[in-house]
Amino acid sequence: MAVKHERAWGAYVDPPLRDKVAVVTGAAKGLGGAITDVLACDGAHLVLAGRDREALESHAVRLDDEYPERESLVAICDVTKENDVRAMIGATVERFGGLDVLVNTAGVIGPIETPAQDVSAEDFRRVLDVNVVGTFLPCKFAIPHLIERGGGRIVNIAGTSGLRGYRNRVSYSSSKWAVRGLTRTLALELGPHGITVNAICPNVTHGERMTKIVNEKARRLGVTPENVFADFAGQTALGRFIEDSDVAHAVRFLVSEGARNVTGHDIVVDAGWDV
């Protein structure tokens, strides 16, 4: 279901991202879908990058209908492939004349409830390829255009799995720690160009991905999915999961003028899990 957002600027004030161009990877659904809703609501032209053409095109049509004052471009792209990412960024600049915001949302969850000794090297590499290389490559090709623009914003999706060790999720946790390291390094390199680079660390969110994790954990532990959901929620200060829209609003802040002096940091959206 689409996330609804109020137009905060009213009838006579320009939206805050009018004429800005934002690329979002993994844009068709889940976190990417919620993030693109918010950015479109704030007036940004959007490049919806991902592999599912049908889902991307359907989402683009809805965004353009709901927010007709700006435009969407669908870019079929595997973020692990250098030529795909180069072409996607090139298409962005050709269509819109530049680039202001990059949000790296694409990712995979990898093996669930699997001890390290049982994780294949192939599975481990796959998770790092998508979650780390798939974050690095869009940054690599976007950076020259952000510099040319005179500044910009990069937001990477890490996770609370990158704040602590995570039993039986060795590949996923390793990848999210790496995303945080990439984020801080880029913040140092790009600060002189007026480009901020931050990471968002969400805790478990409602949705298809989390349902898959919960069901597999329940199967392996011999308990019900309801027990697993309750255990996850009980570990937080607020006693609940977060929503994709909570992450989207954190992105909204990080790409705003209000966050111009926030860089190299993790914004933790976790209902009070890591406290």
ZAPA-941420 format. One record per residue: residue number from 1; x, y, z of N, C-alpha, C in turn. Coordinates in steps of 0.05 Angstrom, whole numbers. Layout:
- NUM, X, Y, Z, X, Y, Z, X, Y, Z
...
This chain:
- 1, 17, -24, 0, 0, 0, 0, 17, 25, 0
- 2, 10, 45, -15, 25, 69, -17, 25, 84, 9
- 3, 47, 97, 15, 49, 113, 39, 39, 141, 32
- 4, 20, 152, 47, 9, 178, 41, 24, 199, 58
- 5, 29, 221, 46, 44, 243, 59, 30, 269, 54
- 6, 28, 286, 74, 17, 312, 70, 37, 331, 57
- 7, 28, 348, 39, 45, 369, 28, 49, 390, 49
- 8, 72, 390, 61, 78, 407, 84, 80, 437, 76
- 9, 85, 442, 50, 91, 469, 42, 66, 486, 36
- 10, 43, 474, 35, 18, 489, 30, 15, 497, 1
- 11, -5, 513, -4, -12, 519, -32, 6, 539, -45
- 12, 20, 556, -30, 34, 578, -42, 64, 577, -37
- 13, 74, 555, -27, 103, 553, -22, 114, 530, -38
- 14, 137, 534, -50, 150, 513, -66, 157, 489, -49
- 15, 154, 465, -60, 163, 441, -45, 193, 443, -42
- 16, 204, 431, -21, 232, 435, -14, 252, 423, -34
- 17, 243, 403, -50, 261, 390, -69, 254, 396, -98
- 18, 239, 418, -102, 232, 425, -129, 257, 429, -146
- 19, 257, 417, -170, 279, 418, -189, 304, 402, -181
- 20, 302, 388, -158, 324, 370, -150, 320, 343, -163
- 21, 342, 329, -168, 341, 303, -181, 352, 282, -161
- 22, 336, 261, -157, 344, 240, -137, 343, 213, -151
- 23, 364, 197, -146, 366, 170, -155, 361, 152, -130
- 24, 343, 133, -133, 338, 114, -111, 341, 86, -122
- 25, 359, 70, -111, 362, 42, -119, 343, 25, -103
- 26, 335, 2, -115, 315, -15, -101, 289, 0, -97
- 27, 280, 15, -117, 260, 35, -114, 231, 26, -116
- 28, 227, 1, -124, 199, -7, -131, 181, -12, -107
- 29, 192, -22, -85, 175, -31, -63, 191, -29, -37
- 30, 177, -35, -15, 190, -35, 11, 201, -8, 18
- 31, 225, -8, 29, 238, 18, 36, 240, 36, 13
- 32, 249, 25, -10, 252, 42, -34, 227, 55, -43
- 33, 205, 40, -41, 179, 51, -48, 171, 74, -30
- 34, 174, 70, -4, 167, 91, 15, 184, 115, 12
- 35, 210, 111, 7, 229, 134, 4, 222, 150, -21
- 36, 216, 136, -43, 209, 151, -67, 183, 166, -64
- 37, 164, 155, -48, 139, 170, -43, 145, 197, -29
- 38, 162, 196, -9, 169, 220, 6, 183, 240, -12
- 39, 203, 231, -28, 218, 249, -45, 201, 261, -67
- 40, 183, 245, -78, 164, 256, -98, 146, 276, -85
- 41, 136, 270, -61, 119, 289, -47, 133, 316, -43
- 42, 159, 315, -38, 175, 339, -34, 184, 352, -60
- 43, 175, 341, -83, 179, 355, -108, 202, 345, -125
- 44, 217, 324, -117, 241, 316, -132, 233, 300, -157
- 45, 248, 305, -179, 248, 287, -201, 262, 261, -192
- 46, 252, 238, -200, 262, 213, -190, 272, 194, -211
- 47, 294, 181, -206, 303, 159, -222, 299, 134, -205
- 48, 281, 116, -214, 274, 92, -200, 291, 69, -211
- 49, 311, 61, -196, 330, 41, -206, 324, 14, -193
- 50, 325, -7, -209, 322, -34, -199, 320, -54, -221
- 51, 313, -79, -215, 312, -100, -235, 284, -108, -244
- 52, 264, -101, -228, 237, -110, -234, 223, -88, -250
- 53, 224, -91, -277, 213, -70, -294, 184, -65, -289
- 54, 168, -86, -287, 139, -82, -283, 133, -67, -258
- 55, 146, -75, -236, 141, -61, -210, 150, -32, -211
- 56, 173, -27, -223, 183, 0, -225, 165, 18, -242
- 57, 156, 7, -265, 139, 23, -283, 112, 29, -270
- 58, 101, 10, -256, 76, 14, -242, 79, 35, -220
- 59, 101, 34, -206, 106, 54, -185, 110, 81, -197
- 60, 125, 83, -219, 129, 109, -232, 103, 122, -241
- 61, 86, 106, -252, 60, 116, -262, 44, 128, -238
- 62, 44, 113, -216, 29, 123, -193, 41, 149, -182
- 63, 68, 150, -180, 80, 175, -170, 75, 198, -189
- 64, 76, 194, -215, 71, 216, -233, 42, 225, -233
- 65, 24, 206, -228, -4, 214, -226, -9, 230, -200
- 66, 3, 221, -179, -2, 234, -153, 13, 260, -150
- 67, 37, 261, -162, 54, 285, -160, 62, 294, -188
- 68, 43, 305, -203, 48, 311, -232, 67, 335, -237
- 69, 74, 350, -216, 91, 373, -220, 120, 365, -224
- 70, 127, 339, -221, 154, 329, -225, 152, 303, -241
- 71, 175, 291, -248, 175, 268, -266, 191, 245, -255
- 72, 185, 221, -266, 200, 197, -258, 213, 185, -283
- 73, 236, 173, -279, 250, 157, -299, 255, 130, -288
- 74, 247, 109, -303, 253, 82, -295, 280, 73, -307
- 75, 297, 62, -290, 324, 52, -300, 328, 24, -291
- 76, 327, 5, -310, 332, -23, -303, 362, -26, -299
- 77, 368, -35, -274, 396, -35, -266, 402, -56, -245
- 78, 423, -72, -249, 434, -90, -229, 457, -75, -216
- 79, 454, -68, -190, 473, -50, -177, 500, -64, -173
- 80, 502, -89, -178, 528, -103, -176, 544, -102, -201
- 81, 532, -92, -223, 545, -92, -249, 553, -63, -257
- 82, 579, -60, -260, 589, -33, -265, 577, -20, -289
- 83, 574, -35, -311, 563, -23, -336, 534, -14, -332
- 84, 519, -30, -317, 491, -23, -311, 490, 3, -296
- 85, 506, 6, -275, 505, 29, -258, 515, 54, -274
- 86, 536, 51, -289, 546, 73, -305, 524, 83, -324
- 87, 510, 64, -337, 489, 71, -355, 466, 85, -341
- 88, 459, 75, -317, 437, 87, -302, 443, 116, -294
- 89, 467, 121, -284, 474, 148, -277, 475, 166, -303
- 90, 486, 154, -324, 487, 169, -349, 459, 177, -359
- 91, 440, 158, -357, 413, 164, -366, 400, 185, -348
- 92, 407, 186, -322, 397, 206, -304, 406, 234, -313
- 93, 431, 236, -318, 442, 262, -326, 432, 271, -353
- 94, 429, 252, -371, 419, 258, -398, 390, 268, -396
- 95, 374, 256, -380, 345, 263, -378, 341, 289, -362
- 96, 355, 292, -339, 349, 314, -321, 371, 335, -320
- 97, 394, 330, -332, 415, 350, -333, 434, 350, -309
- 98, 430, 332, -290, 448, 331, -267, 436, 313, -246
- 99, 448, 314, -222, 441, 296, -201, 447, 310, -174
- 100, 428, 308, -155, 430, 322, -129, 430, 303, -106
- 101, 416, 281, -108, 411, 263, -85, 414, 234, -95
- 102, 428, 218, -79, 430, 189, -84, 422, 175, -58
- 103, 403, 156, -61, 395, 140, -38, 398, 110, -46
- 104, 416, 97, -32, 422, 69, -38, 406, 51, -19
- 105, 385, 39, -31, 367, 22, -16, 369, -7, -23
- 106, 378, -13, -47, 379, -41, -57, 395, -59, -38
- 107, 385, -83, -32, 400, -101, -15, 386, -128, -14
- 108, 401, -148, -3, 390, -174, 1, 396, -183, 30
- 109, 380, -203, 39, 382, -210, 68, 402, -233, 72
- 110, 407, -250, 52, 425, -272, 55, 415, -294, 73
- 111, 432, -313, 80, 424, -336, 97, 413, -327, 124
- 112, 392, -341, 132, 378, -334, 158, 382, -357, 177
- 113, 388, -350, 203, 391, -369, 224, 411, -391, 216
- 114, 434, -383, 204, 454, -401, 194, 481, -395, 207
- 115, 492, -414, 223, 519, -409, 234, 540, -404, 213
- 116, 560, -390, 220, 580, -382, 200, 592, -406, 185
- 117, 597, -428, 200, 610, -451, 187, 592, -464, 166
- 118, 566, -458, 167, 548, -469, 148, 541, -451, 124
- 119, 552, -427, 124, 547, -408, 103, 567, -413, 81
- 120, 558, -417, 57, 576, -421, 34, 590, -395, 27
- 121, 614, -398, 16, 629, -375, 6, 613, -360, -15
- 122, 599, -376, -32, 583, -364, -53, 561, -346, -42
- 123, 547, -356, -21, 526, -340, -8, 537, -315, 5
- 124, 560, -318, 19, 573, -296, 32, 581, -274, 12
- 125, 593, -283, -10, 601, -263, -30, 577, -249, -43
- 126, 556, -264, -47, 532, -252, -59, 521, -230, -42
- 127, 519, -234, -16, 509, -213, 2, 527, -189, 1
- 128, 553, -193, 3, 571, -170, 2, 571, -156, -25
- 129, 567, -172, -46, 566, -160, -73, 542, -141, -76
- 130, 519, -150, -67, 495, -133, -70, 496, -110, -50
- 131, 501, -116, -25, 497, -96, -4, 521, -76, -2
- 132, 545, -85, -9, 568, -67, -7, 576, -57, -34
- 133, 583, -75, -52, 590, -66, -79, 566, -51, -92
- 134, 542, -61, -86, 518, -48, -97, 512, -21, -85
- 135, 525, -14, -63, 524, 13, -52, 547, 30, -63
- 136, 570, 17, -65, 594, 31, -74, 591, 41, -103
- 137, 582, 24, -121, 581, 31, -149, 563, 55, -155
- 138, 539, 57, -145, 524, 81, -150, 537, 106, -139
- 139, 550, 103, -116, 566, 126, -105, 588, 134, -125
- 140, 603, 114, -134, 626, 119, -152, 618, 135, -176
- 141, 596, 127, -189, 588, 141, -214, 572, 166, -209
- 142, 560, 169, -185, 545, 193, -180, 563, 216, -170
- 143, 585, 209, -157, 602, 230, -145, 611, 252, -164
- 144, 621, 246, -188, 629, 267, -205, 607, 287, -212
- 145, 582, 277, -214, 560, 294, -221, 551, 310, -197
- 146, 553, 299, -173, 547, 314, -149, 567, 337, -145
- 147, 592, 331, -150, 613, 351, -149, 608, 373, -169
- 148, 601, 366, -193, 595, 385, -214, 571, 403, -206
- 149, 552, 391, -192, 529, 406, -183, 535, 426, -161
- 150, 559, 423, -148, 567, 441, -127, 558, 431, -99
- 151, 550, 406, -97, 542, 395, -71, 519, 375, -75
- 152, 512, 361, -54, 491, 342, -56, 489, 324, -31
- 153, 473, 304, -34, 467, 286, -11, 470, 257, -20
- 154, 483, 240, -4, 483, 211, -8, 473, 199, 18
- 155, 453, 182, 16, 442, 167, 39, 444, 138, 33
- 156, 458, 123, 51, 460, 94, 48, 444, 80, 69
- 157, 431, 58, 62, 416, 43, 81, 434, 21, 93
- 158, 441, 24, 118, 456, 4, 132, 436, -12, 149
- 159, 439, -12, 175, 420, -27, 191, 430, -31, 219
- 160, 413, -38, 238, 422, -44, 265, 440, -69, 266
- 161, 438, -85, 245, 457, -108, 243, 486, -99, 239
- 162, 489, -74, 232, 516, -62, 229, 525, -46, 254
- 163, 509, -48, 275, 516, -35, 300, 526, -54, 322
- 164, 518, -80, 319, 527, -101, 337, 533, -126, 321
- 165, 544, -146, 335, 545, -172, 323, 517, -183, 320
- 166, 514, -202, 302, 487, -213, 297, 490, -243, 293
- 167, 483, -258, 314, 486, -287, 312, 472, -299, 288
- 168, 486, -317, 274, 474, -333, 253, 466, -316, 228
- 169, 477, -292, 226, 472, -275, 202, 499, -262, 194
- 170, 519, -278, 192, 546, -268, 189, 550, -251, 163
- 171, 538, -260, 141, 542, -245, 116, 527, -218, 117
- 172, 503, -219, 127, 487, -194, 128, 499, -173, 147
- 173, 506, -183, 171, 517, -164, 190, 544, -153, 180
- 174, 560, -169, 168, 586, -160, 157, 581, -139, 136
- 175, 561, -143, 119, 556, -124, 98, 547, -97, 109
- 176, 531, -97, 130, 521, -72, 140, 542, -56, 156
- 177, 560, -71, 169, 583, -57, 180, 600, -44, 158
- 178, 603, -58, 136, 619, -47, 114, 606, -22, 102
- 179, 579, -22, 100, 565, 2, 90, 570, 26, 108
- 180, 571, 21, 134, 577, 44, 152, 605, 54, 148
- 181, 625, 36, 144, 652, 45, 139, 654, 60, 112
- 182, 641, 50, 92, 640, 64, 66, 629, 92, 69
- 183, 607, 94, 85, 594, 120, 89, 612, 140, 102
- 184, 626, 132, 122, 644, 150, 137, 668, 159, 120
- 185, 678, 140, 105, 701, 146, 87, 693, 166, 66
- 186, 670, 162, 53, 661, 180, 33, 654, 208, 44
- 187, 644, 208, 69, 638, 234, 81, 664, 251, 84
- 188, 686, 238, 91, 711, 253, 93, 721, 262, 65
- 189, 718, 245, 45, 728, 252, 19, 711, 274, 6
- 190, 685, 273, 11, 667, 291, -5, 659, 316, 10
- 191, 666, 317, 36, 659, 342, 51, 669, 367, 38
- 192, 694, 368, 28, 704, 392, 15, 688, 401, -9
- 193, 672, 383, -20, 655, 390, -44, 626, 396, -36
- 194, 621, 398, -10, 594, 405, -1, 574, 382, -4
- 195, 584, 357, -4, 568, 334, -6, 567, 320, 21
- 196, 543, 316, 32, 540, 301, 57, 535, 271, 50
- 197, 546, 254, 68, 542, 225, 64, 535, 213, 91
- 198, 511, 201, 93, 502, 190, 119, 490, 163, 114
- 199, 487, 148, 136, 474, 122, 135, 450, 122, 153
- 200, 429, 107, 145, 407, 102, 163, 408, 73, 171
- 201, 404, 68, 197, 405, 41, 208, 377, 34, 219
- 202, 361, 22, 202, 334, 14, 211, 335, -12, 227
- 203, 317, -15, 245, 313, -41, 258, 292, -56, 240
- 204, 282, -78, 250, 264, -94, 234, 239, -78, 227
- 205, 230, -80, 202, 207, -66, 192, 185, -86, 184
- 206, 160, -77, 185, 139, -93, 174, 142, -95, 144
- 207, 136, -118, 133, 138, -121, 104, 146, -149, 96
- 208, 147, -153, 69, 152, -179, 58, 179, -190, 67
- 209, 200, -173, 67, 227, -183, 75, 227, -193, 104
- 210, 215, -177, 121, 215, -185, 150, 198, -210, 154
- 211, 176, -212, 140, 160, -236, 143, 176, -261, 135
- 212, 192, -259, 114, 209, -281, 106, 229, -289, 128
- 213, 241, -268, 140, 261, -273, 161, 247, -286, 185
- 214, 224, -276, 193, 210, -286, 216, 201, -315, 212
- 215, 190, -321, 188, 181, -348, 183, 203, -368, 183
- 216, 227, -360, 171, 249, -378, 171, 261, -382, 199
- 217, 262, -361, 214, 272, -363, 242, 253, -381, 258
- 218, 227, -378, 254, 208, -394, 269, 211, -424, 261
- 219, 214, -429, 235, 217, -456, 226, 242, -470, 238
- 220, 264, -455, 238, 288, -467, 248, 288, -471, 278
- 221, 274, -453, 293, 274, -454, 322, 251, -472, 332
- 222, 232, -479, 314, 210, -496, 322, 189, -481, 339
- 223, 186, -455, 333, 166, -439, 347, 147, -426, 326
- 224, 128, -411, 335, 109, -399, 316, 120, -372, 307
- 225, 112, -362, 283, 120, -335, 275, 111, -314, 294
- 226, 88, -318, 307, 79, -299, 327, 98, -296, 350
- 227, 110, -318, 358, 130, -318, 380, 154, -301, 371
- 228, 163, -305, 346, 186, -291, 337, 180, -261, 335
- 229, 157, -254, 324, 150, -226, 322, 150, -213, 350
- 230, 138, -227, 369, 136, -216, 396, 164, -213, 409
- 231, 182, -232, 403, 209, -230, 414, 224, -206, 402
- 232, 222, -202, 376, 234, -179, 363, 223, -153, 375
- 233, 197, -151, 377, 185, -126, 388, 193, -122, 417
- 234, 194, -143, 432, 200, -141, 460, 229, -131, 466
- 235, 246, -133, 446, 274, -124, 450, 277, -94, 447
- 236, 255, -80, 439, 257, -51, 435, 245, -35, 458
- 237, 254, -11, 462, 243, 6, 484, 214, 12, 480
- 238, 206, 15, 454, 178, 22, 449, 160, -2, 444
- 239, 172, -26, 444, 157, -51, 442, 143, -55, 415
- 240, 156, -46, 394, 143, -48, 368, 163, -48, 345
- 241, 154, -57, 322, 170, -55, 297, 168, -26, 287
- 242, 186, -20, 269, 184, 6, 255, 170, 1, 228
- 243, 163, 23, 215, 150, 22, 189, 169, 33, 168
- 244, 165, 25, 143, 182, 36, 121, 180, 66, 120
- 245, 157, 77, 127, 153, 106, 126, 171, 120, 147
- 246, 177, 107, 169, 195, 119, 189, 223, 123, 177
- 247, 232, 104, 162, 258, 107, 148, 257, 128, 127
- 248, 234, 129, 112, 231, 149, 91, 233, 177, 103
- 249, 221, 182, 126, 222, 208, 138, 250, 215, 148
- 250, 265, 195, 156, 293, 201, 162, 309, 209, 138
- 251, 304, 196, 115, 316, 204, 90, 308, 233, 83
- 252, 282, 239, 87, 273, 266, 82, 289, 287, 97
- 253, 294, 281, 122, 311, 299, 138, 339, 301, 127
- 254, 352, 279, 121, 380, 279, 113, 385, 293, 87
- 255, 365, 294, 69, 368, 307, 43, 359, 336, 44
- 256, 350, 345, 68, 339, 372, 71, 361, 392, 77
- 257, 355, 417, 75, 374, 438, 82, 380, 437, 112
- 258, 360, 428, 128, 364, 426, 156, 386, 407, 165
- 259, 394, 389, 147, 415, 370, 153, 442, 377, 139
- 260, 445, 402, 132, 469, 409, 116, 495, 405, 131
- 261, 494, 404, 158, 518, 400, 174, 518, 372, 187
- 262, 502, 354, 177, 502, 327, 187, 515, 309, 166
- 263, 539, 298, 172, 552, 281, 153, 570, 261, 167
- 264, 572, 237, 155, 589, 216, 166, 577, 202, 190
- 265, 550, 204, 192, 537, 193, 216, 516, 172, 209
- 266, 508, 158, 230, 487, 138, 228, 462, 149, 241
- 267, 440, 150, 227, 415, 157, 239, 401, 130, 245
- 268, 397, 125, 270, 386, 99, 279, 356, 102, 283
- 269, 341, 86, 267, 312, 86, 268, 304, 58, 277
- 270, 301, 54, 303, 299, 26, 313, 279, 22, 336
- 271, 262, 42, 341, 243, 40, 363, 257, 35, 390
- 272, 282, 42, 392, 297, 39, 417, 308, 11, 422
- 273, 318, -1, 400, 331, -27, 403, 360, -25, 413
- 274, 375, -7, 401, 403, -4, 408, 407, 17, 429
- 275, 396, 13, 453, 399, 32, 475, 410, 18, 499
